[in-house]
Amino acid sequence: MLATAILYACGEPTTSALTGGSGGSSGLPFALGPILTYGIATAILSAGIIVLVTMVALWRRNDPVPTPVPAGATLSLDGYYWWDGASWRPVR
């Protein structure tokens, strides 16, 4: 009874798949067409959602904009920092 309900839900209204049937039957007790269709559609939708979430996450990153180095500021020996009078600030 349950197998018949599952076959009917998958688009196979007869019980020929359970009894062995003929006429091009693949020998499987269920139709692969709808399963593959929904599987491919689910994979494409999932990939799209993953790409969208990744893009939003990358766009929302808050990279701090460094303070521009004023003219005549003291630079560190390596050139990566400048002195603002109270602390060292990064050049980039």
N, C-alpha and C positions, 0 to 999 in steps of 0.2 A: 504494500500500500504506500509506504513512504517513498520507495523507489519510483513508483508510478507518478507520485506527486512531484518529485524532483525532475523526472523526465518531462512531465508536462510543463513545468516552470521553465525548463531550458529550451522549450520549443519543439519537443518531441511528444505529440499527443497520443501516440500509440505505444503499445508495449512490445513492439517488434524488436526493439533493442534488447529487451530482457530475454526474449525467447530465441534469440539468434538471428532473426529476420534475414531478409535478403534484399537484393536490389541496391547495391552500392553501399551497404552498411560497412562501417569501418571496424566493426566488432567491439566497439566500446559502448558501454551502457549509457552514454550521454553524448550530446552533440558538441563538437569542439568549436564550431563557428561562433556562437554567441560568447563562449568563454574567451576565445582569443580576441574577439572584438572588444569586449569589456576590459580585458587585460591590457591590450595595446592602448586603449583610450585612457585607462587609469595610469599607465606608465607615462604617457605624454602629459597628462594633467599634473601628475606628481613632479615631473621634471620642470614644468612651467612654474609651479609654485615654489620649488627650490630655487630656481633662477631669480624669481621675483623677490623672495625673501633675502637672498644674497645681495641683490642690487640695492635694496632698501637699506640693509645693514651697512653696506659700504658707503652709501651716500650720506648716512646719518652720522658717520664718524666725526668727532669734533677734534680736528687737528688744530692745536693752538697756533695762531698766527704770531710769529716772533716779532718782538718790538724792533723797529728799524734802528740801526746803529746811527747815533747822531754824529755829526762832523766833529772831529777832534776827540772822540772818545778813546779811552785807553783799551787796547786789545790785548788779550792774553797772548803768551808766546806761541801757542799753537794756532791762534787765529779763530778759535771756535767760540770764544766768549768775549764780552766787553763789559767794562766796569761802569755802573751807573751812579756810583758814589756811595751805594749802600750794599750792593751785592752784584755778583757776576751774572750776566744774562746771556743766553745762547744767541749766536749770530743767526743761525738758521732755525 
